[in-house]
Amino acid sequence: MNLWQNEHHLTNPGRVRLPTVLWLALVLLLGMLGAGSLHAQTAAAPLWPVPPATAGEFKAGELLVQFRPEMPAGLAAAVPAEYGAAHERYLYRSSVALWRVPAGQELAIAAQLNADPRIAFAEPNYRYTVLDTIPNDPQFSRQWAHPIMQSPAGWDLTVGNSGITLAVIDTGIDLNHPDLAGRLVPGYDFVDNDSVPRDGFGHGTHVAGIAAAITNNGTGVAGVDWLARIMPIRSLDDQGSGYSSDVTDGIVWAYTQGADVLNLSLGGPDYSQAMQNAVNSAHAAGTLVVAAMGNSRTEGNPTNYPAGLNNVLAVSATTRTDQYAYYSQYGPHNDVAAPGGQMYSLHDSNGIYSTLPTYYVFLNGYGYSQNYDYLQGTSMAAPQVAGLATLLLAMNPALSPDQVQAVIQATAVDLGPAGWDPDYGHGRINIYAALFSQIPAPAPPNLLPIDNADGDGSYLVDWQASPWATLYELEEATNPGFTDAAVVYSGAATELARTGRGPGSYFYRVRAQNQAGSSGWSNIQATTVVPNAPTLLAISNGGQNDAYQVSWTAALAASGYLLQEDDNAGFSSPTTRYMGSAQAYQVTGQPGGTWYYRVQAYNQGGSSPWSSSQSTMVAASSLASPVLAAIDNGDGDGAYTLDWSAVGGATGYIVEQSANPFFVQPTQVYSGTATTLAVTDQPGGTWHYRVRAVSASDAGPWSNVRAAVVTAYQYLPWLQRP
């Protein structure tokens, strides 16, 4: 194997070489400071996509208004017009109303309303925006790379998954570091061949903290991934170097022990077939391998491995100003760039701040601090990418290594010449954009039952929010097949107040949408708006006859009407005279007196209010009503007898039969002087009867109504056994 030197920076901007040995050396920390001017850089391109920007403090043309509780609803309805406003809807299950007002006059009208004694308050429809998830780690402000990569916006989408494991194949890890210990899973030390991969150099601890330090714990720093498990693999010794055999063993051990992502912030200029075989096996097993490009940017710019191997995501380094770091190696195998820092002295805040061992290690001998400090290098850039990879797997565990790499590359910010270039690869990573691209199409929302017990035309249609949805589309139809569907709402809210709906049945369904697509339709909910009250027409009965017609207007969407009669205007003891779909009812044989009527419409949703009443006077008859006795037809056959009482002054009697209790289209079945009637061969059904007395000059009112139930029998043909 060729010799390769490990470069490290002390307090002055020069280079210090470690002794040259037959080692596979670490791609460490710092580039070659003072290496001279490199390529000039262009300004950073805008980040994409960015969280929505605010367009103002409140929504134009809208106010939120609430009346004082003592304000009558009938009077409140007229108030918006006084201010040139219009009532739009009530907020979900609230007495606060949304008003439309002229744009530009929101504050002026709100001030006028707040001076109105009828108004409890009026205010603009203020704008609120998503707050990026900022962890409470006290050193987060030193981690300038997170804002550049849009980590906080990405953390609004996910902070990781503890079921994802990142293997850090390096110098080991401080196993008791307060920002790492709670995240560790068992690892291995291939240098000392034991199960205690303790870091004696400091580099592995720093790398682990960048990728996955315990975050939002009020301690230290924030990792790119807040929840991923860290598998410590020690393949490099306490001077930061090791053999390809130990690195290869670390790769195989990590992926066979379930690691999802491997971070290799190490390298050397010599190709290793054994290492390539191990990388290929890891890739085939579904494990992504991330490696640092190297810090030896020279005229010759040697290719470093494993970054130069196939099936490896190679990472170069950028600075705080989003330019490539002067030390960062480049080449045709460069895939993406990530912040790696660019320092000119110890503790320079232009480096990457992360965890360091809590005990004395090799790096402390060069002036680096214990616990936390700044370092630089493509070694620092690689774990930024590895942390993003574990976040992507938290969002979408089904992604393959190639798919994870494709997402990271496709969403990177293009910083160099348009398209891929050897300095930045496909660009500097954007955590928010990468995660945003993995938001799945939302699941169908759950449409809630519609509360419209009173059956009026104002009700709320609401649904449960669907994860990842940014917009909802609500359809309304008059049939469950939605053949006449119309979109009645499109927006981010999860409810819609429907007002002024006419009588009829309304069916609703909703679907969720985001940039990934639309969900299927939700379940269907329906409500029925009851008809408006019909108008009962004046009764024409100037002669005060006992026969007259009661009629009314049609009500929209009514399936039927109910007509009530009473002998007093208060309807204290009403009688149902008719129930059906007709708009008129013929009254006959009415007793003398003043009779009052009212009607209501109904459908499957309920009944309308009662109409106003109409009345008529009926002159008293000289004849009384007969009393129709109960009909004895207990056997249910079609033969029974009707009996009624005799009426003084009567010369005869008329009997009517009807298939309905309201005697719509009755049949006269008897006219004569007897007070009985034998019925025979009556077909099956329920038959209603009434009787009235007549004389040569008069006809009395109808008797009470009696009913007989006739059972219908079906006789099978007689079959004689042969």
C-alpha positions in Angstrom: 0.0 0.0 0.0 1.2 3.5 -0.8 2.2 5.9 1.9 -0.2 8.6 2.8 0.2 11.4 5.3 -2.3 12.6 7.8 -2.5 16.4 8.1 -3.5 18.3 11.1 -3.7 22.0 12.1 -2.2 23.6 15.3 -2.4 27.1 16.6 -0.6 28.7 13.6 -1.7 28.3 10.0 0.8 25.7 9.0 0.9 21.9 8.6 2.2 19.3 11.0 2.9 15.9 9.6 2.5 12.8 11.7 5.1 10.1 11.2 4.8 8.4 7.9 4.0 4.7 8.3 2.2 2.0 6.3 -1.2 3.1 7.5 -4.6 3.7 5.9 -4.9 7.3 7.4 -7.8 9.3 8.5 -9.2 12.1 6.4 -8.9 14.3 9.4 -10.4 17.5 10.5 -8.4 20.3 8.8 -7.4 21.0 5.3 -4.0 22.3 4.4 -4.2 25.9 5.8 -2.1 28.4 4.0 -2.2 26.3 0.9 -2.6 29.4 -1.3 -5.5 30.9 -3.2 -7.8 28.4 -4.9 -10.7 28.9 -7.4 -12.8 32.0 -7.0 -16.3 31.2 -5.8 -19.7 32.7 -6.9 -22.4 33.8 -4.4 -24.6 31.1 -3.0 -27.7 30.3 -4.9 -31.1 30.8 -3.2 -32.3 27.8 -1.1 -35.0 25.7 -2.6 -37.7 25.0 -1.6 -38.0 27.6 1.2 -40.7 27.8 3.8 -43.5 30.1 2.8 -42.8 33.8 3.4 -45.3 36.0 5.1 -47.0 38.6 2.9 -48.4 40.8 5.7 -49.6 40.8 9.3 -53.2 39.9 8.5 -55.4 38.6 5.6 -56.7 41.4 3.4 -60.5 41.9 3.4 -61.3 39.9 6.5 -62.2 40.6 10.2 -63.1 38.3 13.1 -66.1 39.7 15.0 -68.0 38.6 18.0 -71.2 40.1 19.3 -72.0 40.6 23.0 -74.0 37.7 24.3 -77.1 39.8 25.0 -77.3 40.9 21.4 -80.4 39.2 19.8 -79.5 37.1 16.8 -82.2 38.6 14.7 -80.8 42.1 15.2 -77.2 40.9 14.8 -77.8 39.7 11.2 -78.3 43.3 10.0 -75.1 44.8 11.6 -72.5 43.8 8.9 -74.2 45.8 6.3 -74.0 48.9 8.5 -70.2 48.7 8.1 -70.1 47.8 4.4 -69.2 44.2 5.5 -70.7 40.8 4.8 -71.0 37.8 7.1 -69.0 34.9 5.6 -69.2 32.1 8.3 -68.7 31.3 11.9 -65.5 29.8 13.1 -65.6 26.1 14.0 -68.1 25.6 16.8 -67.7 29.2 17.8 -69.8 32.4 18.0 -66.9 34.3 16.4 -67.8 35.3 12.9 -65.6 35.9 9.8 -66.7 39.0 8.0 -65.7 40.2 4.5 -64.7 43.9 4.5 -63.2 46.2 1.9 -59.5 45.5 1.5 -57.4 48.2 3.0 -60.0 49.2 5.6 -59.6 46.3 8.0 -58.0 48.3 10.8 -60.4 51.3 10.4 -63.5 49.1 10.5 -62.2 47.1 13.4 -61.7 50.3 15.4 -65.3 51.4 14.6 -66.7 48.0 15.6 -64.7 48.0 18.9 -66.4 51.3 19.7 -69.9 49.8 19.0 -71.6 48.7 22.3 -73.1 45.7 20.5 -69.7 44.2 19.6 -67.6 42.2 22.1 -64.5 42.5 19.9 -63.4 42.9 16.3 -59.9 42.1 15.0 -58.0 41.4 11.8 -57.5 37.9 10.6 -53.9 37.9 11.7 -51.3 35.8 9.9 -49.3 33.2 11.7 -46.4 31.2 10.2 -44.7 27.9 10.9 -41.9 28.3 13.4 -38.8 26.3 12.6 -38.0 23.7 15.2 -35.2 25.1 17.2 -33.6 22.8 19.8 -32.8 24.0 23.3 -29.2 22.8 23.2 -27.2 25.7 24.6 -24.4 25.5 21.9 -26.8 25.4 19.0 -26.0 29.0 18.1 -22.4 27.9 17.3 -23.7 25.4 14.7 -23.9 27.7 11.7 -24.2 24.8 9.4 -27.8 24.0 10.5 -29.3 27.2 9.2 -27.4 26.9 5.9 -28.7 23.4 5.4 -32.2 24.4 6.6 -32.1 21.8 9.3 -34.7 23.6 11.5 -37.2 23.7 8.7 -36.5 20.0 8.0 -37.0 19.2 11.7 -40.6 20.4 11.3 -41.0 17.4 9.1 -39.1 14.8 11.1 -36.4 14.7 13.8 -35.6 11.0 13.0 -36.5 7.6 14.1 -34.9 5.5 16.9 -35.3 2.5 14.7 -32.6 3.8 12.3 -29.0 3.1 13.0 -25.9 5.0 11.9 -22.5 3.3 12.1 -19.6 5.6 12.7 -16.5 3.7 11.5 -13.7 5.8 12.9 -11.5 6.2 16.0 -14.3 5.1 18.3 -16.6 7.2 20.4 -16.6 8.6 24.0 -19.0 6.0 25.3 -20.1 8.1 28.3 -20.4 11.5 26.6 -23.6 13.2 27.9 -24.6 14.2 24.3 -24.0 10.7 22.9 -24.2 7.9 25.5 -28.0 7.7 25.5 -28.0 7.0 21.7 -25.4 4.3 21.5 -25.9 0.7 20.5 -23.3 -2.0 20.9 -20.3 -1.6 18.6 -16.8 -3.2 18.2 -13.2 -2.3 18.4 -11.2 -3.9 15.5 -8.0 -2.2 16.6 -7.9 -4.0 20.0 -10.3 -6.7 19.0 -12.8 -6.2 21.8 -16.3 -4.9 22.3 -15.3 -1.5 23.9 -14.8 1.0 20.9 -13.5 3.8 23.2 -12.2 6.9 21.4 -8.6 7.7 22.2 -8.1 10.2 19.4 -11.3 12.4 19.5 -12.2 12.4 15.8 -14.9 9.7 16.0 -16.6 11.4 18.9 -16.7 14.7 16.9 -18.1 13.0 13.8 -20.8 11.2 15.8 -22.0 14.4 17.4 -22.4 16.1 14.0 -24.6 13.4 12.7 -26.7 12.4 15.7 -25.9 14.1 19.0 -28.7 13.8 21.5 -30.8 16.9 20.7 -33.2 19.2 22.5 -31.9 17.8 25.8 -30.6 21.2 27.1 -27.0 19.9 26.7 -24.3 20.7 24.2 -25.1 20.6 20.5 -27.7 19.4 18.1 -27.2 16.5 15.8 -28.6 16.5 12.3 -30.7 13.5 13.3 -32.2 13.7 16.8 -33.2 10.1 17.3 -31.1 7.7 15.2 -29.0 5.1 17.1 -25.2 5.4 16.8 -23.1 2.2 16.4 -19.5 2.9 17.3 -16.9 1.0 15.3 -13.2 1.6 16.1 -11.1 0.8 13.0 -8.5 3.6 13.5 -6.1 3.8 16.5 -5.4 6.6 19.0 -3.2 8.4 16.5 -6.0 8.4 13.9 -4.7 5.7 11.5 -5.5 2.1 10.8 -5.3 -0.7 8.3 -7.6 -1.4 5.4 -8.4 -4.8 7.0 -9.8 -3.1 10.1 -11.9 -0.7 8.1 -13.1 -3.5 5.9 -14.0 -5.5 9.0 -15.8 -2.5 10.4 -17.9 -2.1 7.2 -19.0 -5.8 7.2 -19.6 -5.9 10.9 -21.7 -2.8 10.9 -24.1 -3.7 8.1 -24.5 -7.3 9.3 -25.4 -6.0 12.7 -28.2 -3.9 11.2 -26.7 -0.5 10.5 -28.7 1.4 7.9 -26.0 4.1 7.1 -22.3 3.9 7.4 -20.2 7.0 7.9 -16.5 6.8 6.8 -14.7 10.0 7.6 -11.4 8.5 6.7 -9.4 7.6 3.6 -6.2 7.0 1.8 -4.9 7.2 -1.8 -4.7 3.4 -2.3 -7.5 1.4 -3.8 -8.5 -1.7 -1.9 -10.4 -4.5 -3.6 -11.3 -6.0 -0.2 -12.9 -2.7 0.9 -14.7 -2.4 -2.4 -16.1 -5.9 -1.9 -17.3 -5.0 1.6 -18.9 -1.8 0.3 -20.7 -3.7 -2.5 -22.0 -6.2 0.0 -23.3 -3.4 2.3 -24.9 -1.7 -0.6 -26.6 -5.0 -1.7 -27.9 -5.5 1.8 -29.6 -2.1 1.7 -27.0 0.0 3.7 -25.9 3.4 2.4 -22.1 4.1 2.6 -21.1 7.7 3.0 -17.4 8.7 2.8 -15.4 11.9 3.0 -13.6 13.1 -0.2 -10.4 14.0 1.6 -8.5 17.1 2.6 -5.5 17.0 0.3 -6.5 19.5 -2.4 -3.3 19.9 -4.4 -2.4 20.3 -8.0 -2.3 16.5 -8.4 -5.4 16.1 -6.2 -5.1 12.3 -5.5 -8.3 10.3 -5.4 -9.0 9.1 -1.8 -10.7 5.8 -0.9 -13.2 4.7 0.1 -14.7 8.0 -1.3 -13.5 6.9 -4.8 -15.1 3.4 -4.6 -18.3 2.4 -6.4 -21.5 2.4 -4.3 -20.2 5.2 -2.1 -21.8 8.6 -1.5 -18.7 10.9 -1.6 -18.9 14.2 0.2 -16.8 17.4 -0.3 -16.7 20.3 2.1 -18.1 23.9 2.0 -17.5 26.9 4.2 -19.6 29.3 6.2 -20.0 31.4 3.1 -21.2 28.5 1.0 -18.0 28.1 -1.0 -16.0 25.0 -1.3 -13.3 24.7 1.4 -9.8 25.4 0.1 -8.6 21.9 1.4 -11.6 19.9 0.0 -10.6 17.4 -2.6 -12.6 17.3 -5.9 -13.0 14.9 -8.8 -15.4 13.0 -11.0 -16.5 10.8 -8.1 -17.7 13.8 -6.0 -21.4 13.4 -5.3 -22.5 16.2 -3.0 -21.0 18.9 -0.7 -21.8 19.7 2.9 -20.5 22.2 5.5 -17.1 21.2 6.7 -15.8 24.6 7.9 -12.7 26.6 7.2 -10.5 27.5 10.2 -7.4 29.7 10.6 -6.7 29.0 14.2 -7.7 26.8 17.1 -11.3 27.3 18.3 -12.1 29.3 15.2 -15.9 29.6 15.0 -15.7 29.1 11.2 -15.2 25.4 11.9 -17.8 22.8 12.8 -18.7 22.7 16.5 -19.4 19.3 17.9 -18.7 16.8 20.6 -15.2 15.8 21.8 -14.3 13.3 24.4 -14.8 14.3 28.0 -11.3 12.9 28.9 -7.8 13.6 27.6 -7.2 12.3 24.0 -4.7 12.8 21.2 -6.3 16.0 19.9 -6.1 17.7 23.3 -2.3 17.5 22.9 -2.6 19.9 20.0 -4.7 22.4 22.0 -8.3 21.2 21.2 -10.7 21.3 24.1 -12.4 18.5 25.9 -16.2 18.0 25.7 -16.8 20.3 22.6 -14.8 22.3 20.1 -14.5 23.4 16.5 -12.8 21.1 13.9 -12.8 21.3 10.1 -12.5 18.9 7.2 -14.5 16.7 4.8 -14.6 14.5 7.8 -17.0 17.0 9.3 -19.0 17.3 6.0 -19.6 13.5 5.6 -21.6 13.1 8.9 -23.9 16.0 7.9 -24.8 13.9 4.8 -25.1 10.7 6.9 -27.4 12.4 9.3 -29.6 13.6 6.5 -29.7 10.0 5.1 -31.0 8.7 8.4 -33.6 11.4 8.5 -34.7 10.4 5.0 -35.0 6.8 6.1 -37.1 8.0 9.1 -39.4 9.7 6.6 -39.5 6.7 4.1 -37.9 3.5 5.4 -38.5 1.8 2.0 -35.9 3.9 0.3 -32.9 1.9 -1.1 -29.4 3.3 -0.8 -29.5 4.5 -4.4 -32.8 6.2 -3.8 -31.5 8.0 -0.7 -28.5 9.2 -2.6 -30.7 10.3 -5.5 -32.9 12.3 -3.2 -29.9 14.0 -1.6 -28.4 14.9 -4.9 -31.6 16.0 -6.6 -32.5 18.4 -3.8 -29.0 19.8 -3.2 -28.3 23.5 -3.8 -26.3 24.0 -7.0 -23.4 26.2 -6.0 -20.9 25.9 -8.8 -21.4 25.9 -12.5 -24.9 24.9 -13.5 -25.3 21.2 -13.0 -22.8 18.7 -11.6 -19.2 19.9 -11.1 -16.1 18.3 -9.5 -15.9 20.8 -6.6 -19.5 20.6 -5.3 -20.8 17.4 -7.0 -24.5 17.9 -7.4 -24.5 20.8 -4.9 -24.5 21.5 -1.2 -27.1 19.5 0.7 -30.5 21.0 1.7 -32.0 19.0 4.6 -35.5 20.7 4.3 -35.7 20.2 0.5 -34.7 16.5 0.8 -37.2 15.7 3.5 -39.9 17.8 1.8 -39.5 15.7 -1.3 -40.4 12.6 0.7 -43.7 13.8 2.1 -46.1 11.1 1.0 -49.5 11.8 -0.6 -51.9 12.1 2.4 -54.4 9.5 3.5 -58.1 10.1 3.0 -59.5 12.3 5.8 -62.3 11.2 8.0 -65.5 13.2 7.4 -67.4 13.6 10.6 -71.2 13.2 11.0 -73.0 16.4 10.2 -74.9 17.9 13.1 -78.1 19.3 11.6 -80.7 18.2 14.0 -83.0 21.1 13.3 -82.8 20.4 9.5 -82.3 24.0 8.6 -80.0 25.2 5.8 -77.1 26.2 8.0 -74.7 23.5 9.3 -71.0 22.7 9.6 -69.2 20.1 7.5 -66.0 19.2 9.2 -63.3 16.5 9.0 -60.3 15.2 10.8 -56.9 16.5 9.6 -54.9 14.1 7.4 -51.1 13.9 8.1 -49.0 15.7 5.5 -52.0 17.4 3.9 -51.7 21.0 2.9 -55.1 21.4 1.2 -58.5 19.9 1.3 -61.1 19.7 -1.4 -64.8 19.3 -0.4 -67.4 18.1 -2.8 -71.2 18.4 -2.4 -73.8 16.5 -4.4 -77.5 15.8 -4.2 -77.1 12.1 -4.6 -74.7 9.5 -3.1 -73.3 8.7 -6.5 -72.0 12.3 -6.8 -73.1 12.5 -10.4 -73.7 16.2 -9.9 -70.8 16.9 -7.6 -69.5 20.4 -7.2 -66.4 21.6 -5.3 -67.6 23.9 -2.5 -64.3 24.3 -0.7 -60.6 24.2 -1.4 -58.2 25.3 1.3 -56.2 24.4 4.3 -59.0 24.4 6.9 -60.7 21.3 8.2 -64.3 22.6 8.2 -66.8 24.5 6.1 -69.9 26.3 7.3 -72.7 25.8 4.8 -75.4 28.5 5.0 -78.6 29.2 3.1 -78.9 25.7 1.7 -82.3 25.0 0.2 -84.5 22.0 1.2 -83.2 18.7 0.0 -80.6 16.0 0.7 -76.9 16.9 0.5 -74.0 14.5 0.3 -70.4 15.4 1.1 -67.0 13.9 0.6 -63.5 15.3 1.1 -60.0 14.5 -0.1 -56.6 15.7 1.0 -53.8 17.0 -1.2 -50.1 18.0 -1.0 -47.3 18.4 -3.4 -47.1 14.6 -3.7 -50.7 14.2 -4.9 -54.2 13.6 -3.7 -55.7 11.1 -1.3 -58.7 9.0 -2.2 -62.1 10.3 -1.3 -63.2 10.2 2.4 -66.2 8.4 3.7 -69.5 10.1 2.7 -71.7 12.1 5.2 -75.1 13.4 4.3 -77.7 15.8 5.8 -81.2 16.8 4.7 -82.5 20.3 4.9 -86.2 20.2 5.7 -88.7 22.1 3.4 -89.8 25.6 4.0 -93.3 25.9 5.4 -96.0 25.7 2.7 -98.6 28.5 2.4 -102.1 27.5 3.4 -104.5 29.1 1.0 -107.7 30.8 2.1 -110.7 28.4 2.3 -113.6 29.2 0.0 -116.8 28.4 1.9 -119.0 31.4 1.9 -122.1 29.2 2.2 -120.8 27.6 5.5 -121.3 24.2 3.9 -120.0 21.0 5.5 -118.0 20.2 2.3 -115.1 22.4 1.2 -111.5 22.1 0.0 -108.3 22.9 2.0 -105.3 23.5 -0.2 -101.8 24.8 0.0 -98.7 25.7 -2.0 -95.9 23.3 -2.8 -92.8 23.3 -0.7 -89.4 22.7 -2.3 -88.0 19.2 -1.7 -91.0 18.1 0.3 -91.9 14.4 0.1 -95.3 15.0 1.8 -97.6 17.2 3.8 -99.4 17.0 7.1 -102.7 18.8 7.6 -104.1 19.4 11.1 -107.5 20.5 12.1 -108.8 21.9 15.4 -111.8 23.8 16.8 -109.6 26.5 18.3 -107.0 28.8 16.9 -104.4 27.7 19.4 -104.5 24.1 18.1 -104.6 22.7 21.7 -106.0 19.4 20.6 -105.3 19.0 16.9 -106.5 16.1 14.7 -104.5 15.0 11.7 -106.9 15.2 8.7 -104.5 14.3 6.0 -101.0 13.0 5.4 -99.7 12.5 1.9 -98.2 14.1 -1.2 -101.2 15.9 -2.5 -101.6 19.7 -2.1 -105.3 19.7 -1.4 -107.8 17.8 0.8 -111.5 17.6 0.4 -113.5 17.9 3.6 -117.0 16.5 3.7 -119.6 15.9 6.4 -118.0 18.4 8.8 -119.8 19.2 12.1 -121.0 22.7 12.7 -118.6 25.3 14.2 -115.5 27.2 13.3 -112.6 25.0 12.1 -109.0 25.9 11.9 -106.3 24.4 9.7 -102.5 24.4 9.4 -100.1 22.4 7.2 -96.4 21.5 7.3 -94.2 19.9 4.7 -91.8 17.0 5.5 -89.1 15.0 3.9 -86.6 12.3 5.1 -84.8 15.0 7.1 -87.7 16.2 9.1 -90.6 18.6 9.0 -90.9 22.2 8.1 -92.4 24.8 10.5 -96.2 25.0 10.5 -97.9 27.3 8.0 -100.0 30.2 9.2 -103.6 29.0 9.8 -106.8 29.4 7.9 -110.4 28.9 9.2 -113.9 28.4 7.9 -117.4 28.3 9.5 -119.7 25.4 9.0 -123.4 25.7 9.7 -124.8 23.2 12.2 -126.8 20.2 10.8 -130.2 19.2 12.2 -129.0 15.7 12.2 -126.5 14.2 14.7 -123.6 12.0 13.9 -124.2 8.2 14.2 -121.9 6.2 16.4 -120.1 3.5 14.5 -119.5 0.5 16.7 -116.2 -1.4 16.8 -116.0 -4.0 14.0 -115.7 -7.6 15.1 -113.3 -9.3 12.6 -111.0 -11.2 14.9 -110.6 -14.1 12.5 -109.3 -11.7 9.8 -111.5 -13.1 7.1 -113.4 -10.9 4.6 -116.8 -11.2 6.2 -117.9 -8.9 9.0 -120.8 -6.6 10.0 -120.9 -2.8 10.5 -123.3 -1.5 13.2 -124.1 2.1 14.0 -126.6 3.9 16.2 -129.9 5.3 14.8 -130.2 9.1 14.5 -133.5 10.9 15.1 -135.0 12.5 12.0 -132.9 10.5 9.7 -134.5 8.9 6.7 -131.4 6.9 5.7 -127.7 6.4 6.1 -124.7 6.5 3.8 -121.6 4.4 4.5 -118.1 5.2 2.9 -115.2 2.8 2.7 -111.5 3.9 2.2 -108.2 2.2 2.0 -106.6 5.1 3.9 -107.7 6.7 7.2 -108.1 10.2 5.6 -110.8 9.0 3.1 -109.0 10.2 0.1 -111.1 9.0 -2.9 -113.6 7.1 -0.7 -116.1 4.6 -2.1 -119.7 4.7 -1.1 -120.6 1.1 -0.1 -124.1 1.6 1.3 -127.1 3.9 1.1 -130.3 2.9 2.9 -132.4 2.9 6.0 -130.8 0.1 7.9 -128.3 0.6 10.7 -126.2 -2.5 9.8 -124.2 -3.5 6.8 -122.9 -7.0 6.1 -119.6 -7.0 4.3 -118.5 -10.2 2.5 -115.7 -11.3 0.3 -113.6 -8.2 1.3 -110.0 -8.5 -0.1 -107.0 -8.4 2.2 -105.9 -5.0 3.6 -107.0 -2.5 6.2 -110.4 -0.9 5.5 -111.7 2.2 7.1 -115.4 3.1 7.4 -117.6 6.1 8.4 -121.3 6.7 8.3 -123.6 9.7 8.2 -127.3 10.2 8.5 -129.4 11.9 5.8 -132.9 13.2 5.4 -134.8 14.7 2.6 -133.5 18.2 3.4 -130.2 17.7 5.3 -127.1 15.5 5.8 -125.5 15.1 9.1 -121.7 15.0 9.9 -119.6 11.9 9.6 -119.4 9.5 12.4 -116.3 8.3 14.1 -114.0 6.1 11.9 -113.6 2.4 12.5 -111.2 0.0 10.7 -111.2 -3.7 9.9 -108.1 -5.7 9.1 -108.6 -8.5 6.5 -105.8 -11.1 6.3 -104.8 -12.1 2.7 -104.2 -15.8 2.3 -102.3 -17.5 -0.6 -103.5 -21.0 -1.3 -101.1 -23.5 -2.9 -102.5 -25.9 -5.5 -103.5 -29.3 -4.2 -101.0 -32.0 -5.4 -102.2 -35.6 -5.3 -99.6 -38.2 -4.7 -99.5 -40.6 -7.7 
